[in-house]
Amino acid sequence: MNNMAQIINGKVISAAIKAEIRSETEKMAAQGTVPGLAVVLVGADPASQVYVRNKEKACAELGFYSEKHLLPAEITQEELLERVRALNADDRIHGILVQLPLPKHLNDEIIIANIDPKKDVDAFHELNV
């Protein structure tokens, strides 16, 4: 039995997974479907902005279509719900990510409940939990 510990190289594994996803994305695109992600960011939280930028970069690397919706912190609950509903109805969008936390005056449970469960990237909708 070999007593030497094996080192797991996360970068190599990550690159292999990304290559596989890129390949699948190319096959889907050849059949007329490009996976689409919409990220909704309300307000200007610096940590959330970094997270959203990383999602945009990942989408570009993998060949996904992506949209970033930067909304003011003062947006109303109904205005945000309208945006979510529009994204639910958009055939180019297959996944919706509403970046949390939301400003205090917005009810994140109501917003999440209005995301189409099939498009709920975070799987926070009650049907996905």
Steps between C-alpha positions, in 0.01 A plus 500: 500500500632843407538728803556812292216746517347603171468869437175617351562782256186715508611715207540196276164357606331838454649540152377152400147572624495836320621336177219245525241773560638707208471193277139439606421870452640486146283196422193679635584815300535292183144380563378859549507542878758710681464473879408838645548640849352821638655642814303763691694725736312755708713774653877533509628246754873459414512127582192436288653696212809276509283187508297623201815585303627147563173355369528715186857382445400135547215537251734649242753219553233233459324652200182596684289802418477727805325815609574715801213705641637771728210655685497792743476426871183714508310271260154404619387147570259514206768631260733215598217247463429639152865445405496143632177425314645640177805276539274201567330568165825556307587191292868604482524467879526149647625601843427795729717597793377778728801599707432503873484676734244742367449845656293486819181640345479205256362161599744243362257211567238659274757571230636144510148353499438685173802355319394215271623190688649366173712816475598527868880478491544514878224240557348722772144472365289283734452238225877469464594502866 
